[in-house]
Amino acid sequence: MRKDTLATRKRIIDTAEALFAERGVESTSLLEIAKAAGQKNRSALQYHFTNKEGLLDAVLDKHAQDISDVRTLMLDRLEQRGDYSLYELIEALVLPMASQLDNKDGGRAFLKIHSQLMTTETYSELRERRDKNNTDTQRLLAMTLPFLNTQDQESVSARFLLAGCLLVHGLAAYLVQTDNINRGAFLHTLVQGIVDLLLQSSRDGS
């Protein structure tokens, strides 16, 4: 792409990210984003992103690759070592996402948007597609399975769903508590909480 095209695209993504986080994904229109990004109408947004879902995808992609790269490196190191704990695996889930707390280029907005997407039906297909295509997370989940005390698929799915909620909503909640809670203590509690959730007793008591 030309430099001016790339600059326009970035400006739109950054503007959408800020507005989605502040006003809500479902409450923010393409026209509002276009005006805030200095575009005369929403045709520029449709040219670059097709529709609102495409724009939302681009906003999430802005941070997703960095998170994936860090997580992949952590998992590679664990596999190369060959002896790791469930706690270390969950650190590989949590810490790359938590790094967005310090990302001044929209990291905190990214966490807020993720939290919104966990509870909206409008973009459930987008969320499911992204989860399915997130190879580092799928790899981590596969590495986690041997630690669980059940093979019941319903139980496993429920635990992973709640673990994702605890991760995303926990980090989003921490955003407004950063002056009151030590970061290290919070992240340890978050990791341990997910570990405890995954290791809960199964329904049949096994």
ABEGO torsion letter per residue (X at the ends): XBAAAAAAAAAAAAAAAAAAAAAEAAABBAAAAAAAAGBABAAAAAAAAGBAAAAAAAAAAAAAAAAAAAAAAAAAAAAAAGBBBAAAAAAAAAAAAAAAAABABGAAAAAAAAAAAAABAAAAAAAAAAAAABAAAAAAAAAAAAABABABAAAAAAAAAAAAAAAAAAAAAAAAAAAABBAAAAAAAAAAAAAAAAABBBAAGX
